[in-house]
Amino acid sequence: MDRASVFGTDGWGFESLRARLLHPAARECIVAVEKSLASDANAMSDAALAKAVERLSDLYTTDRGRLAHEQADAVHLAAKREYFLASDAPKVALALDECAVRSEAFARLAALDCVRVVDFGAGVGATSVGFLAWLAGARAARGVTTPARVELHAVELGVPAARAYESAARVAAEAAGVVATVSVDARDFRAAPPPPCDLILCQTAINELLVGERHAAATVELVAGWALHAPLLVIEPALRTTTRALMALRDDALSRGGLHVVAPCLHQARCPMLAREGDWCHEARRIEPSPRVARIDRIVGRRDERALFAFLATAPGAPAAPAAEQLVRLVTDTLGSRGKTERLVCRSDGELRLMRLLDRETTDSNRAFFDAERGAVLAIDPMPPNDRIPPVATVDTQPIG
């Protein structure tokens, strides 16, 4: 059995597995940063980097008790800069792609003349690089050629990481064709209230505040405060404990009011997956890795090319009026059932249901239920009360990025 690592998950879970390629401009931005880091005189050899990546992976998964003691090690910092930065940046771009489809609060960011971004727990820069990559791709897709201005305000306690952040952010900004102002606040992000901004980002930092398998009330209050301040994207590791903690944090933040969930959920109800201990919802999206990430993956034996992560995106205020269509998100692949296709879905009314389509009732109008990839959003009309999709139903795949 494969050991748990960032290259796999440590238990049964629900993944969305979508074949998604970054916009070429976005990928070029990430590759430019990777090339810049690899050309540094102090860059690690591929063999040494692979060894460091495996150890840091273990710290985040099977040996989390030692994470606080080891993660500031110089070798781990190099692994974060030379591998995990280019590996984690696409997660931000992929999540923002979906958010921009689902919410004007996110879509408008690509059209602003100046975007003010706060990156909490910024580390070596993966999150801000991912944002700059997404911005480059989004503006290119819109045909925007005028350079944007970006004000990046990073909060990172570790001084070596903060220095690495500034270097990576400047390379990414140049590659993205934006004029960037970069400031780094070297302190604990829990003690740094966000300045006026258009977007708040936080990747792989909230999980380090976990108390057991739940977040403390102070952490919920912190994140809920961010969510009231500006559109927010939080990304966490795709592990059962960290993902379920994020799902519970989502519910607790929503209960305070003044904000709404943008993605990945289709509803504002409590998360239905928290009812059973074995359920946890995360992303597993196939991407084209950057060149050096691909080389290291081959050395460590990564099984496939997937970006694994859990995320929560919110925006201040009330949600937009619900769509007229009744929507579902496919949270499993097709289940092996004789004579029918069964899939677990999370519906836009907040229900987690097992829906089925009989082989003999499959038609051109409803076969998307069978064909669509795990993670797809479908409109089903009419929504069957007994969860059995009739031959007269229309099933259409909805855009998600």
ABEGO torsion letter per residue (X at the ends): XBBBBAABBAEBBBBBBBBBBBBAAAAAAAAAAAAAAAABAABBBAAAAAAAAAAAAAAABAAAAAAAAAAABAAAAAAAAAAAAAAAAAAAAAAAAAAAAABAAAAAAAABABBBBBBBGAEAGAAAAAAAAAAAAAAAAAGBABBBBBBBBBBBABAAAAAAAAAAAAAAAAAAGBBBBBBBBBBBAAABBBBBBABBBBBGAAAAABBEABBBAAAAAAAAAAAAABBBBBBBBBBAAAAAAAAAAAAAAAAAEGBBBAOABABABBBAAAABAABBBBBBBBBBBBAAAAAAAAAAGBABBBBBBBBBBBBBEBBBBBBABBBBBBABBBBBBBGBBBBBBBBAAGBBBBBBBBAAABBAAAAAAAABBBGBBBBBOBBBAAGBBBAABBBBBBBAX
